[in-house]
Amino acid sequence: MQRRGANRPPNLKEALDLFLGALGSITRSSGVKTVNIEVDGKPAALTIIENAAFGEDANGNTILEEKTE
């Protein structure tokens, strides 16, 4: 995100808001499945994205890649 001419990564709340908004958009039109589960007795949300896998970019950042095979 860019604010007042300075570049900085989004803070946790901003990143979560962006992620949930994007996930909500693709859930309605693609092969995304969601389910509520418990992990160590705590509620958790699990999302399964068909034809996708996590990877890393050249800087070591986690990215989501489309897999066609």
Secondary structure as UniProt FT lines:
FT   STRAND          2..3
FT   TURN            4..5
FT   STRAND          6..7
FT   HELIX           12..27
FT   TURN            28..29
FT   STRAND          32..39
FT   TURN            40..41
FT   STRAND          42..49
FT   TURN            50..51
FT   STRAND          52..56
FT   TURN            58..59
FT   STRAND          62..66
//
